[in-house]
Amino acid sequence: MRCGAERAEQESGVVMIDEGTALGEDDLALLRLLASGLPIEAVARRLELSDRTVRRRMRAMCDQLGFRTSIETVVWAARQGLV
């Protein structure tokens, strides 16, 4: 788990977390909607994606950031001031 990950400068809609790890504006939008308490189905509707795509993107973010669950990922993003 990346509790001490540092947020670098934001350029062109991409937030660099550390060397080789970045979150795009689409990833941040997904995290913001989940952080607001919306269920995956509602997030998918707002982003005009399928439920499966939202789940797959969350799994990819969890893997990229080193978290086991989407809840851990959303909490981490909130603590980093990303959402």
C-alpha positions as CSV (number, residue, x, y, z in Angstrom):
1,M,0.0,0.0,0.0
2,R,1.3,3.4,-0.9
3,C,0.5,5.5,2.2
4,G,3.5,7.8,1.6
5,A,3.1,8.4,-2.1
6,E,3.8,11.9,-3.1
7,R,1.7,14.0,-5.4
8,A,3.7,15.8,-8.0
9,E,2.7,18.7,-10.2
10,Q,-0.4,18.4,-12.4
11,E,0.2,18.8,-16.1
12,S,-2.4,18.5,-18.9
13,G,-4.9,16.7,-16.9
14,V,-2.4,14.1,-15.5
15,V,-1.4,13.8,-11.9
16,M,2.0,12.2,-11.4
17,I,2.0,10.1,-8.2
18,D,5.6,9.0,-8.4
19,E,8.0,8.0,-11.1
20,G,6.1,5.8,-13.6
21,T,2.7,6.2,-11.9
22,A,0.2,8.7,-13.1
23,L,-3.6,9.2,-12.9
24,G,-5.4,10.8,-15.8
25,E,-8.4,13.2,-15.6
26,D,-10.7,10.3,-16.4
27,D,-9.3,8.3,-13.4
28,L,-9.8,11.3,-11.1
29,A,-13.3,11.9,-12.3
30,L,-14.1,8.2,-11.6
31,L,-12.6,8.5,-8.1
32,R,-14.4,11.8,-7.4
33,L,-17.8,10.2,-8.2
34,L,-17.1,7.1,-6.1
35,A,-15.9,9.4,-3.2
36,S,-19.2,11.3,-3.4
37,G,-20.9,8.0,-2.4
38,L,-22.4,7.0,-5.8
39,P,-22.7,3.3,-6.5
40,I,-20.8,1.9,-9.5
41,E,-23.9,1.7,-11.6
42,A,-24.6,5.5,-11.1
43,V,-20.9,6.3,-11.8
44,A,-21.1,4.3,-15.0
45,R,-24.2,6.2,-16.1
46,R,-22.7,9.6,-15.4
47,L,-19.5,8.7,-17.3
48,E,-21.5,7.0,-20.1
49,L,-19.6,3.7,-19.5
50,S,-20.7,0.2,-18.7
51,D,-20.6,-1.1,-15.1
52,R,-18.0,-3.6,-16.2
53,T,-15.8,-0.8,-17.6
54,V,-16.0,1.1,-14.4
55,R,-15.1,-2.0,-12.4
56,R,-12.2,-2.8,-14.7
57,R,-10.8,0.7,-14.5
58,M,-11.0,0.7,-10.7
59,R,-9.2,-2.7,-10.6
60,A,-6.5,-1.3,-12.9
61,M,-6.1,1.8,-10.6
62,C,-6.0,-0.4,-7.5
63,D,-3.3,-2.6,-9.1
64,Q,-1.3,0.5,-10.3
65,L,-1.4,2.1,-6.9
66,G,-0.9,-1.0,-4.9
67,F,-4.2,-1.3,-3.1
68,R,-6.4,-4.3,-2.7
69,T,-9.9,-2.6,-2.8
70,S,-11.5,0.4,-4.5
71,I,-12.4,1.7,-1.0
72,E,-8.7,1.9,-0.1
73,T,-8.0,3.6,-3.4
74,V,-10.7,6.2,-2.9
75,V,-9.6,6.9,0.7
76,W,-6.0,7.3,-0.4
77,A,-7.0,9.7,-3.1
78,A,-9.0,11.8,-0.6
79,R,-6.1,11.9,1.8
80,Q,-3.9,13.0,-1.0
81,G,-6.3,15.8,-1.9
82,L,-7.0,14.4,-5.3
83,V,-10.8,14.2,-4.9
